[in-house]
Amino acid sequence: MGSIKNSRQMERHFKGIANHWRIEILQVVRDNPDSSVDELATMVGGHFKTISEHTRRLVQAGLLQKTYRGRTVVHALSPYGKIFVRFIKSFQHS
């Protein structure tokens, strides 16, 4: 994380949070690391397929990490995801 990102690299991260479901998922994962898609869908009140697609996009954007635990996939914030969650929280309160 020490190098300076170019505009395209930053765009990937910003597009990753450009949806209310994704913002909600990031905030829920912050408080509930190692959550499965089923658990996330229940916590945010969304349909499994919708939340699954948004978690996939968050992983692609480098904001979530997924880990396989047997047949279950769990999600946690990536280092960049943690930065974005802090940004979202500060933005909410400004």
N, C-alpha and C positions, 0 to 999 in steps of 0.2 A: 504494500500500500504506500510505499515511500515515493514512487515516481509520480510525475504530473501526468494526468490523463488528458488526452486530446478530446476534441468536441464529440467525435463519434463514439468514443468509449463512454463519455458521460451521458450521451444520448441513450445508450443501451440501458443504463441504470435508471434514468428518469422515465423512459418509456415503461420500464418494469413496474413503476408505481402509479402509472397513469390510469388508474381504475379504482373505484371505491371498494370493490371486493378485495383487491390486492392490498390496499392500504389497511383494511380491516384484518386481513390474514396476517400481515406483518405484525400488527399490534397484538393479535392473539398469540402468535408464535412467540413473541417476546415474553409474554406472561406464562405461556404453556409450551416450553420447548419439548421436542420429541413427540409432537402430536401427529397422528395419522390424518389422512384426508377425511375419513369418517368423523373423527373427533372435531376437526376444523369445521366441517360442514355443520355439525350440530352447534358448535360454539358461535359461529357467525350467522347461523340461520339460513344457509344456502343449500342448494341441491348438490349432491355428491359430484355429478359431472361438471357443474359450473366451477366448484371449488377446486376440483382436480385440474381443470384447464388453467385456472389462475395460479395454482401452485407450480404447475409446469412452466408457465411464463416467468414466474418469479425465480425459479431455478435457472432458467435460460439467461435471465438478466443478472445473475450472480448475486441475488439478494437472499435466497434461501439455499440451504444445503439439504439434500435428502440422503437418508441412510436406510439401508435395507436391514430389517430385523426379522429374519425368517421370511414369512410371506407378507409382512407388513412393512410399509415405507413410512418413516417418520421424518419430520421436518424441523429444522432449527435455523436460526438466523445465521447468515454468513457474516464475516467481518464487515462487508459493505452494507449488509442488511441492518446491522446494529447501528451503523452511522446514519442510515436513512431513517430508522425508527426514531433516533434522537432528533433528527431534523424535523420529522413529522410532528413530534411532541412539542418542540419549540415553536413550530409554525402554528400549531393549534392555539398556543397561549399568547401569540403576538397580536 
